[in-house]
Amino acid sequence: MPLSRAIRDARWCRITRMGNNSSSSDDFSQSDESEENGEDGKEVDMTTKSSESGDDDDDDAADRNEMTTLGNGRRSEKSTAWEVDLSDWKPKRTETEPSEPIEERGSSISTSASLPVTITPKTMAERRVMDQRRWFCMCRPQYKKSCGVSSLVSCWNYLYSTLGTGKLRPISQEEALTVLGFEPPFDAIRFGPFTGNVTLMRWFQQLNEAFGCHGKAFYFYKPHGAGRTIGLSSEEALARLKEGLKNENMAFIYHCSNHYFCPIGFEDVPLAPINAYQTSLSDSDIDTWILIGEPSKAHPGIHCKKWTDVCTDLECQNPEYFDIRHTDRGVRTRRTKKVGGNLHGILAFQRLDEASDSKRDLTPSSEDIPDSDPESE
């Protein structure tokens, strides 16, 4: 119904209740006229007259038709409300029938999906490995550029302290630095120029001598450069790393692009969703992710990186390099005249009993620790 017609009907009903007053009819005609001419003042006069009649119903109607505030802040003397009947209105619904019956669709699902899940926590623990004590021992946060010695303290505490798997009290990185001959303020020491792979292995020996412990440090996996592990493939290195992370006598440091941090666990992730809870999977059915503890407060406490990305980093040779903490950047080329070789690798630290000090369990074929770093770290 048009708005003007609704207004006229409402006014006509009000005038009828006033007792067929002829003057009201005249006012109604004038009000009708003023509506067409846009004059609002006449309508207020009519409302006033109706209120003088003394009729309570007319007073209520007049109150309902008082000025109301519009959304834009303007006031209007025209106020009309009406109900819209929606009982006959029905929205159109488009129903799409399935392309095939439910029974037929169900038959296309692999029969193995309906088999009961029989995997146990013990089996899943072989696929998802992380000794929480390795995380407890992470020395975090580090000093500026002290990632090497902070990672070393993390490994030492796991192997020898009660915070990890040992019997001695834990040591702090400040205590370790003092044993190694450094003096405070430690945050003013520029560790970068003299901290290298060989340096960390020698510091490990110094800490063991200072606290009466026995152990070995060696290159675990390093495809290129000095100290490379000859004859060790990435598949064999991964298998040994998994065994080492399950071994309470082993700890690891991963030297990546301008940084050191500690592998502390791994997860074997099935490639196919249907194998999420399968009890036995072959190496070709999984991707392995390495959990790496981070000493720097500028990064998450634990990184999770694909083993294939770790291998990409270790397989690069100068001038190409791959930053494992920023895999999205891909393989890049640094500005250097040096060609070939790579400082990156995984170092292993092993706790030994005094009687078995000469043994090297899980030790791959590697060169002995030289007197000094053969390359600038």
C-alpha positions as a LaTeX table, in Angstrom:
\begin{tabular}{lrrr}
\hline
Residue & $x$ (\AA) & $y$ (\AA) & $z$ (\AA) \\
\hline
Met1 & 0.00 & 0.00 & 0.00 \\
Pro2 & 1.41 & 3.45 & $-0.90$ \\
Leu3 & 2.52 & 5.59 & 2.03 \\
Ser4 & 0.23 & 8.57 & 1.15 \\
Arg5 & $-2.83$ & 6.31 & 1.03 \\
Ala6 & $-2.00$ & 4.79 & 4.42 \\
Ile7 & $-1.73$ & 8.26 & 5.93 \\
Arg8 & $-5.08$ & 9.31 & 4.46 \\
Asp9 & $-6.83$ & 6.16 & 5.78 \\
Ala10 & $-5.45$ & 6.69 & 9.27 \\
Arg11 & $-6.61$ & 10.30 & 9.34 \\
Trp12 & $-10.05$ & 9.39 & 8.01 \\
Cys13 & $-10.55$ & 6.89 & 10.84 \\
Arg14 & $-9.56$ & 9.51 & 13.40 \\
Ile15 & $-11.94$ & 12.12 & 11.95 \\
Thr16 & $-14.82$ & 9.60 & 11.95 \\
Arg17 & $-14.35$ & 8.97 & 15.68 \\
Met18 & $-14.51$ & 12.72 & 16.34 \\
Gly19 & $-18.22$ & 12.69 & 15.50 \\
Asn20 & $-18.28$ & 13.61 & 11.82 \\
Asn21 & $-17.17$ & 17.17 & 12.59 \\
Ser22 & $-17.46$ & 19.18 & 9.43 \\
Ser23 & $-14.62$ & 21.47 & 10.42 \\
Ser24 & $-12.44$ & 18.43 & 10.82 \\
Ser25 & $-13.28$ & 17.49 & 7.28 \\
Asp26 & $-12.13$ & 20.87 & 6.13 \\
Asp27 & $-8.94$ & 20.48 & 8.12 \\
Phe28 & $-8.47$ & 17.06 & 6.60 \\
Ser29 & $-8.77$ & 18.55 & 3.11 \\
Gln30 & $-6.28$ & 21.22 & 4.00 \\
Ser31 & $-3.95$ & 18.65 & 5.50 \\
Asp32 & $-4.23$ & 16.58 & 2.36 \\
Glu33 & $-3.37$ & 19.62 & 0.34 \\
Ser34 & $-0.42$ & 20.56 & 2.52 \\
Glu35 & 0.97 & 17.06 & 2.16 \\
Glu36 & 1.10 & 17.45 & $-1.59$ \\
Asn37 & 2.70 & 20.91 & $-1.29$ \\
Gly38 & 5.23 & 19.77 & 1.31 \\
Glu39 & 3.78 & 22.00 & 4.14 \\
Asp40 & 4.07 & 20.20 & 7.46 \\
Gly41 & 2.66 & 22.89 & 9.73 \\
Lys42 & $-1.01$ & 22.17 & 8.90 \\
Glu43 & $-0.77$ & 18.61 & 10.16 \\
Val44 & 0.26 & 19.78 & 13.63 \\
Asp45 & $-2.86$ & 21.98 & 13.80 \\
Met46 & $-5.09$ & 19.06 & 12.97 \\
Thr47 & $-3.50$ & 16.92 & 15.66 \\
Thr48 & $-4.05$ & 19.71 & 18.16 \\
Lys49 & $-7.74$ & 19.94 & 17.27 \\
Ser50 & $-8.22$ & 16.24 & 17.64 \\
Ser51 & $-6.62$ & 16.34 & 21.08 \\
Glu52 & $-9.05$ & 19.10 & 22.17 \\
Ser53 & $-12.02$ & 16.85 & 21.54 \\
Gly54 & $-11.33$ & 15.05 & 24.83 \\
Asp55 & $-11.43$ & 11.61 & 23.31 \\
Asp56 & $-8.81$ & 9.33 & 25.01 \\
Asp57 & $-8.37$ & 7.22 & 21.90 \\
Asp58 & $-7.68$ & 10.33 & 19.87 \\
Asp59 & $-5.07$ & 11.40 & 22.46 \\
Asp60 & $-3.31$ & 8.04 & 22.14 \\
Ala61 & $-3.39$ & 8.32 & 18.37 \\
Ala62 & $-1.99$ & 11.84 & 18.54 \\
Asp63 & 0.80 & 10.69 & 20.87 \\
Arg64 & 1.71 & 7.94 & 18.44 \\
Asn65 & 1.88 & 10.46 & 15.60 \\
Glu66 & 4.16 & 12.95 & 17.37 \\
Met67 & 7.46 & 13.94 & 15.81 \\
Thr68 & 10.06 & 11.15 & 15.64 \\
Thr69 & 13.79 & 11.33 & 15.04 \\
Leu70 & 15.08 & 9.95 & 11.77 \\
Gly71 & 18.39 & 8.11 & 11.35 \\
Asn72 & 20.13 & 11.20 & 9.96 \\
Gly73 & 19.22 & 13.34 & 12.98 \\
Arg74 & 16.29 & 15.24 & 11.33 \\
Arg75 & 12.84 & 15.22 & 12.88 \\
Ser76 & 9.68 & 14.39 & 10.95 \\
Glu77 & 6.10 & 15.15 & 11.89 \\
Lys78 & 4.88 & 12.27 & 9.73 \\
Ser79 & 4.98 & 8.95 & 11.53 \\
Thr80 & 3.19 & 5.88 & 10.23 \\
Ala81 & 3.66 & 2.21 & 11.13 \\
Trp82 & 2.04 & $-0.79$ & 9.50 \\
Glu83 & 2.47 & $-4.54$ & 9.45 \\
Val84 & 3.36 & $-6.52$ & 6.38 \\
Asp85 & 1.83 & $-9.94$ & 5.99 \\
Leu86 & 4.45 & $-12.45$ & 4.89 \\
Ser87 & 2.33 & $-15.56$ & 5.24 \\
Asp88 & 1.91 & $-15.94$ & 1.47 \\
Trp89 & 5.56 & $-15.28$ & 0.71 \\
Lys90 & 7.70 & $-18.39$ & 0.29 \\
Pro91 & 11.34 & $-18.20$ & $-0.83$ \\
Lys92 & 12.36 & $-20.35$ & $-3.71$ \\
Arg93 & 14.63 & $-23.20$ & $-2.68$ \\
Thr94 & 16.84 & $-25.01$ & $-5.13$ \\
Glu95 & 17.43 & $-28.54$ & $-3.97$ \\
Thr96 & 20.30 & $-30.37$ & $-5.60$ \\
Glu97 & 20.04 & $-34.09$ & $-5.64$ \\
Pro98 & 23.20 & $-36.15$ & $-5.07$ \\
Ser99 & 24.81 & $-37.37$ & $-8.22$ \\
Glu100 & 24.64 & $-40.91$ & $-6.93$ \\
Pro101 & 22.77 & $-42.69$ & $-4.13$ \\
Ile102 & 24.34 & $-42.71$ & $-0.69$ \\
Glu103 & 24.74 & $-46.46$ & $-0.83$ \\
Glu104 & 26.72 & $-46.24$ & $-4.05$ \\
Arg105 & 28.91 & $-43.42$ & $-2.75$ \\
Gly106 & 29.71 & $-45.39$ & 0.40 \\
Ser107 & 30.86 & $-48.33$ & $-1.64$ \\
Ser108 & 33.52 & $-46.20$ & $-3.35$ \\
Ile109 & 35.34 & $-45.60$ & $-0.06$ \\
Ser110 & 38.34 & $-47.83$ & 0.49 \\
Thr111 & 37.55 & $-50.88$ & 2.54 \\
Ser112 & 40.56 & $-50.20$ & 4.76 \\
Ala113 & 38.81 & $-47.07$ & 6.09 \\
Ser114 & 36.24 & $-49.22$ & 7.87 \\
Leu115 & 38.89 & $-51.27$ & 9.70 \\
Pro116 & 39.17 & $-50.59$ & 13.47 \\
Val117 & 42.11 & $-48.51$ & 14.72 \\
Thr118 & 44.54 & $-50.72$ & 16.61 \\
Ile119 & 47.50 & $-48.39$ & 17.12 \\
Thr120 & 48.78 & $-48.09$ & 20.70 \\
Pro121 & 50.57 & $-45.25$ & 22.52 \\
Lys122 & 53.73 & $-47.35$ & 22.46 \\
Thr123 & 53.59 & $-47.60$ & 18.67 \\
Met124 & 52.84 & $-43.88$ & 18.28 \\
Ala125 & 55.76 & $-43.08$ & 20.59 \\
Glu126 & 58.07 & $-44.65$ & 18.01 \\
Arg127 & 56.73 & $-42.26$ & 15.39 \\
Arg128 & 56.65 & $-39.10$ & 17.52 \\
Val129 & 59.76 & $-38.77$ & 19.65 \\
Met130 & 60.77 & $-35.95$ & 21.96 \\
Asp131 & 62.34 & $-36.36$ & 25.38 \\
Gln132 & 60.88 & $-33.41$ & 27.27 \\
Arg133 & 64.07 & $-33.19$ & 29.32 \\
Arg134 & 65.93 & $-32.07$ & 26.20 \\
Trp135 & 63.57 & $-29.11$ & 26.02 \\
Phe136 & 63.96 & $-28.44$ & 29.75 \\
Cys137 & 67.72 & $-28.19$ & 29.26 \\
Met138 & 67.54 & $-25.63$ & 26.45 \\
Cys139 & 69.52 & $-22.57$ & 27.56 \\
Arg140 & 67.13 & $-19.80$ & 26.52 \\
Pro141 & 67.52 & $-16.88$ & 26.05 \\
Gln142 & 71.09 & $-16.64$ & 24.86 \\
Tyr143 & 73.43 & $-13.68$ & 24.95 \\
Lys144 & 73.95 & $-11.78$ & 21.72 \\
Lys145 & 75.82 & $-14.10$ & 19.31 \\
Ser146 & 76.28 & $-16.75$ & 22.05 \\
Cys147 & 74.14 & $-19.39$ & 20.30 \\
Gly148 & 77.11 & $-21.75$ & 20.10 \\
Val149 & 78.01 & $-21.84$ & 23.79 \\
Ser150 & 74.32 & $-21.68$ & 24.81 \\
Ser151 & 73.60 & $-24.77$ & 22.70 \\
Leu152 & 76.64 & $-26.48$ & 24.17 \\
Val153 & 75.44 & $-25.82$ & 27.72 \\
Ser154 & 72.04 & $-27.24$ & 26.71 \\
Cys155 & 73.65 & $-30.48$ & 25.53 \\
Trp156 & 75.95 & $-30.75$ & 28.55 \\
Asn157 & 73.07 & $-30.29$ & 31.02 \\
Tyr158 & 71.03 & $-32.97$ & 29.26 \\
Leu159 & 73.87 & $-35.49$ & 29.35 \\
Tyr160 & 75.26 & $-34.85$ & 32.85 \\
Ser161 & 72.83 & $-32.86$ & 35.01 \\
Thr162 & 69.70 & $-33.80$ & 36.95 \\
Leu163 & 67.74 & $-31.44$ & 34.69 \\
Gly164 & 68.40 & $-34.01$ & 31.97 \\
Thr165 & 69.60 & $-37.61$ & 32.30 \\
Gly166 & 72.69 & $-37.12$ & 34.51 \\
Lys167 & 73.45 & $-36.91$ & 38.23 \\
Leu168 & 75.27 & $-33.57$ & 38.57 \\
Arg169 & 73.65 & $-30.23$ & 39.25 \\
Pro170 & 72.85 & $-28.12$ & 36.19 \\
Ile171 & 75.28 & $-25.41$ & 35.16 \\
Ser172 & 74.45 & $-21.98$ & 33.77 \\
Gln173 & 75.95 & $-20.48$ & 30.65 \\
Glu174 & 77.70 & $-17.91$ & 32.88 \\
Glu175 & 79.35 & $-20.69$ & 34.89 \\
Ala176 & 80.34 & $-22.48$ & 31.70 \\
Leu177 & 81.84 & $-19.28$ & 30.25 \\
Thr178 & 83.84 & $-18.75$ & 33.43 \\
Val179 & 85.20 & $-22.31$ & 33.23 \\
Leu180 & 86.13 & $-21.69$ & 29.59 \\
Gly181 & 88.14 & $-18.60$ & 30.58 \\
Phe182 & 85.73 & $-15.74$ & 29.84 \\
Glu183 & 85.01 & $-12.87$ & 32.20 \\
Pro184 & 81.92 & $-10.67$ & 32.57 \\
Pro185 & 80.28 & $-8.67$ & 31.19 \\
Phe186 & 79.33 & $-11.62$ & 28.97 \\
Asp187 & 76.92 & $-9.61$ & 26.85 \\
Ala188 & 79.88 & $-7.55$ & 25.58 \\
Ile189 & 81.74 & $-10.59$ & 24.17 \\
Arg190 & 81.70 & $-10.95$ & 20.40 \\
Phe191 & 81.36 & $-14.73$ & 20.11 \\
Gly192 & 80.85 & $-14.83$ & 16.35 \\
Pro193 & 84.44 & $-14.44$ & 15.10 \\
Phe194 & 85.91 & $-17.29$ & 17.18 \\
Thr195 & 83.00 & $-19.74$ & 17.69 \\
Gly196 & 83.13 & $-22.66$ & 15.28 \\
Asn197 & 82.39 & $-26.37$ & 15.06 \\
Val198 & 85.79 & $-27.45$ & 16.38 \\
Thr199 & 85.66 & $-24.78$ & 19.08 \\
Leu200 & 82.42 & $-26.22$ & 20.47 \\
Met201 & 83.81 & $-29.75$ & 20.51 \\
Arg202 & 86.91 & $-28.59$ & 22.38 \\
Trp203 & 84.83 & $-26.60$ & 24.86 \\
Phe204 & 82.83 & $-29.76$ & 25.50 \\
Gln205 & 86.03 & $-31.54$ & 26.46 \\
Gln206 & 87.05 & $-28.65$ & 28.73 \\
Leu207 & 83.74 & $-28.75$ & 30.57 \\
Asn208 & 84.04 & $-32.51$ & 31.06 \\
Glu209 & 87.54 & $-32.12$ & 32.49 \\
Ala210 & 86.38 & $-29.35$ & 34.83 \\
Phe211 & 83.47 & $-31.40$ & 36.21 \\
Gly212 & 85.05 & $-34.86$ & 36.06 \\
Cys213 & 82.86 & $-36.23$ & 33.26 \\
His214 & 83.62 & $-38.47$ & 30.30 \\
Gly215 & 82.37 & $-38.05$ & 26.77 \\
Lys216 & 83.12 & $-37.62$ & 23.09 \\
Ala217 & 82.32 & $-34.95$ & 20.50 \\
Phe218 & 82.43 & $-35.55$ & 16.77 \\
Tyr219 & 80.98 & $-34.60$ & 13.39 \\
Phe220 & 77.75 & $-36.55$ & 13.05 \\
Tyr221 & 76.71 & $-35.56$ & 9.53 \\
Lys222 & 78.54 & $-33.07$ & 7.33 \\
Pro223 & 78.46 & $-33.77$ & 3.57 \\
His224 & 80.89 & $-31.03$ & 2.48 \\
Gly225 & 83.86 & $-29.08$ & 3.74 \\
Ala226 & 86.42 & $-29.88$ & 6.42 \\
Gly227 & 85.38 & $-32.68$ & 8.76 \\
Arg228 & 82.98 & $-34.12$ & 6.22 \\
Thr229 & 81.48 & $-37.52$ & 6.98 \\
Ile230 & 82.69 & $-39.61$ & 4.05 \\
Gly231 & 80.42 & $-42.39$ & 2.80 \\
Leu232 & 77.42 & $-41.40$ & 4.91 \\
Ser233 & 74.19 & $-40.88$ & 2.95 \\
Ser234 & 71.34 & $-38.66$ & 4.08 \\
Glu235 & 69.08 & $-41.71$ & 4.57 \\
Glu236 & 71.63 & $-43.40$ & 6.83 \\
Ala237 & 72.27 & $-40.15$ & 8.68 \\
Leu238 & 68.54 & $-39.75$ & 9.35 \\
Ala239 & 68.25 & $-43.30$ & 10.66 \\
Arg240 & 71.20 & $-42.71$ & 13.01 \\
Leu241 & 69.82 & $-39.35$ & 14.11 \\
Lys242 & 66.51 & $-40.98$ & 15.04 \\
Glu243 & 68.31 & $-43.60$ & 17.10 \\
Gly244 & 70.43 & $-40.90$ & 18.71 \\
Leu245 & 67.40 & $-38.84$ & 19.72 \\
Lys246 & 66.01 & $-41.93$ & 21.47 \\
Asn247 & 69.33 & $-42.45$ & 23.25 \\
Glu248 & 69.81 & $-40.72$ & 26.60 \\
Asn249 & 73.58 & $-40.72$ & 26.07 \\
Met250 & 73.45 & $-38.59$ & 22.91 \\
Ala251 & 72.89 & $-34.88$ & 22.26 \\
Phe252 & 73.17 & $-32.86$ & 19.07 \\
Ile253 & 73.94 & $-29.37$ & 17.79 \\
Tyr254 & 72.95 & $-28.28$ & 14.30 \\
His255 & 75.14 & $-25.60$ & 12.70 \\
Cys256 & 72.99 & $-23.75$ & 10.17 \\
Ser257 & 73.23 & $-20.32$ & 8.54 \\
Asn258 & 74.96 & $-18.07$ & 11.13 \\
His259 & 73.39 & $-19.96$ & 14.00 \\
Tyr260 & 73.61 & $-22.99$ & 16.31 \\
Phe261 & 70.66 & $-24.83$ & 17.87 \\
Cys262 & 69.78 & $-28.31$ & 19.14 \\
Pro263 & 67.74 & $-31.12$ & 17.52 \\
Ile264 & 65.57 & $-32.53$ & 20.32 \\
Gly265 & 63.06 & $-34.80$ & 18.58 \\
Phe266 & 61.35 & $-35.87$ & 15.38 \\
Glu267 & 58.02 & $-36.90$ & 13.90 \\
Asp268 & 57.33 & $-39.35$ & 11.10 \\
Val269 & 54.27 & $-38.01$ & 9.25 \\
Pro270 & 52.36 & $-40.36$ & 6.90 \\
Leu271 & 51.97 & $-39.07$ & 3.37 \\
Ala272 & 48.40 & $-40.39$ & 2.99 \\
Pro273 & 45.61 & $-39.30$ & 5.39 \\
Ile274 & 44.30 & $-42.85$ & 5.57 \\
Asn275 & 47.60 & $-43.91$ & 7.20 \\
Ala276 & 47.33 & $-41.46$ & 10.12 \\
Tyr277 & 46.83 & $-44.31$ & 12.62 \\
Gln278 & 48.46 & $-47.18$ & 10.75 \\
Thr279 & 50.68 & $-49.31$ & 12.94 \\
Ser280 & 53.44 & $-50.02$ & 10.42 \\
Leu281 & 54.70 & $-47.73$ & 7.67 \\
Ser282 & 57.69 & $-47.95$ & 5.37 \\
Asp283 & 60.15 & $-45.10$ & 4.87 \\
Ser284 & 58.58 & $-44.39$ & 1.48 \\
Asp285 & 55.21 & $-43.73$ & 3.16 \\
Ile286 & 56.39 & $-41.00$ & 5.54 \\
Asp287 & 57.99 & $-37.57$ & 5.74 \\
Thr288 & 60.27 & $-36.92$ & 8.71 \\
Trp289 & 60.20 & $-33.59$ & 10.52 \\
Ile290 & 62.96 & $-32.64$ & 12.95 \\
Leu291 & 62.12 & $-30.76$ & 16.17 \\
Ile292 & 64.89 & $-28.26$ & 16.97 \\
Gly293 & 65.27 & $-26.40$ & 20.26 \\
Glu294 & 65.99 & $-22.67$ & 19.85 \\
Pro295 & 68.24 & $-20.72$ & 22.29 \\
Ser296 & 67.34 & $-17.34$ & 20.79 \\
Lys297 & 64.32 & $-15.52$ & 22.21 \\
Ala298 & 63.72 & $-13.90$ & 18.82 \\
His299 & 62.37 & $-17.19$ & 17.43 \\
Pro300 & 59.89 & $-19.85$ & 18.60 \\
Gly301 & 61.17 & $-22.18$ & 21.30 \\
Ile302 & 60.89 & $-25.20$ & 19.00 \\
His303 & 61.31 & $-25.28$ & 15.22 \\
Cys304 & 59.83 & $-28.10$ & 13.14 \\
Lys305 & 61.72 & $-28.61$ & 9.88 \\
Lys306 & 61.57 & $-31.27$ & 7.19 \\
Trp307 & 64.60 & $-33.50$ & 6.99 \\
Thr308 & 64.67 & $-32.83$ & 3.25 \\
Asp309 & 65.10 & $-29.11$ & 4.01 \\
Val310 & 67.92 & $-29.89$ & 6.44 \\
Cys311 & 69.61 & $-31.89$ & 3.69 \\
Thr312 & 69.13 & $-28.99$ & 1.26 \\
Asp313 & 71.02 & $-26.78$ & 3.70 \\
Leu314 & 73.85 & $-29.26$ & 4.26 \\
Glu315 & 74.20 & $-30.13$ & 0.57 \\
Cys316 & 74.67 & $-26.51$ & $-0.54$ \\
Gln317 & 78.20 & $-25.35$ & $-1.37$ \\
Asn318 & 79.62 & $-21.83$ & $-1.57$ \\
Pro319 & 78.48 & $-19.40$ & $-2.82$ \\
Glu320 & 75.01 & $-20.97$ & $-2.52$ \\
Tyr321 & 73.38 & $-21.36$ & 0.88 \\
Phe322 & 70.00 & $-22.20$ & 2.41 \\
Asp323 & 68.69 & $-20.64$ & 5.64 \\
Ile324 & 66.80 & $-23.38$ & 7.47 \\
Arg325 & 65.06 & $-20.84$ & 9.70 \\
His326 & 63.68 & $-19.05$ & 6.62 \\
Thr327 & 62.90 & $-21.83$ & 4.19 \\
Asp328 & 60.53 & $-19.56$ & 2.27 \\
Arg329 & 63.53 & $-17.65$ & 0.92 \\
Gly330 & 64.86 & $-20.70$ & $-0.91$ \\
Val331 & 68.45 & $-21.30$ & $-1.96$ \\
Arg332 & 70.32 & $-18.02$ & $-2.26$ \\
Thr333 & 73.77 & $-16.89$ & $-3.37$ \\
Arg334 & 76.07 & $-14.95$ & $-1.06$ \\
Arg335 & 78.69 & $-12.47$ & $-2.21$ \\
Thr336 & 81.99 & $-14.28$ & $-1.68$ \\
Lys337 & 84.99 & $-15.30$ & $-3.68$ \\
Lys338 & 85.15 & $-18.69$ & $-1.98$ \\
Val339 & 83.77 & $-21.54$ & $-4.07$ \\
Gly340 & 82.92 & $-24.99$ & $-2.69$ \\
Gly341 & 82.70 & $-26.28$ & 0.85 \\
Asn342 & 80.10 & $-25.73$ & 3.54 \\
Leu343 & 80.52 & $-25.06$ & 7.26 \\
His344 & 77.06 & $-26.36$ & 8.11 \\
Gly345 & 76.62 & $-29.75$ & 9.72 \\
Ile346 & 75.33 & $-31.70$ & 12.71 \\
Leu347 & 77.62 & $-32.23$ & 15.70 \\
Ala348 & 77.14 & $-35.07$ & 18.19 \\
Phe349 & 78.01 & $-35.14$ & 21.89 \\
Gln350 & 78.08 & $-38.49$ & 23.62 \\
Arg351 & 78.25 & $-39.38$ & 27.31 \\
Leu352 & 80.57 & $-42.27$ & 28.10 \\
Asp353 & 81.29 & $-44.25$ & 31.21 \\
Glu354 & 84.86 & $-44.19$ & 32.43 \\
Ala355 & 85.33 & $-47.85$ & 31.45 \\
Ser356 & 84.02 & $-47.27$ & 27.94 \\
Asp357 & 85.72 & $-43.95$ & 27.26 \\
Ser358 & 87.33 & $-45.25$ & 24.07 \\
Lys359 & 84.03 & $-46.37$ & 22.50 \\
Arg360 & 82.17 & $-44.37$ & 19.88 \\
Asp361 & 78.61 & $-45.62$ & 19.63 \\
Leu362 & 76.64 & $-44.25$ & 16.68 \\
Thr363 & 79.79 & $-42.48$ & 15.45 \\
Pro364 & 79.84 & $-42.19$ & 11.65 \\
Ser365 & 83.03 & $-42.20$ & 9.62 \\
Ser366 & 84.56 & $-38.77$ & 10.30 \\
Glu367 & 87.87 & $-37.05$ & 10.68 \\
Asp368 & 89.44 & $-36.52$ & 14.08 \\
Ile369 & 89.08 & $-33.14$ & 15.73 \\
Pro370 & 91.94 & $-30.96$ & 14.43 \\
Asp371 & 94.00 & $-28.59$ & 16.58 \\
Ser372 & 92.12 & $-25.57$ & 15.29 \\
Asp373 & 89.22 & $-24.70$ & 13.03 \\
Pro374 & 90.32 & $-25.40$ & 9.44 \\
Glu375 & 87.82 & $-22.88$ & 8.12 \\
Ser376 & 86.69 & $-19.51$ & 9.31 \\
Glu377 & 83.40 & $-20.01$ & 11.16 \\
\hline
\end{tabular}
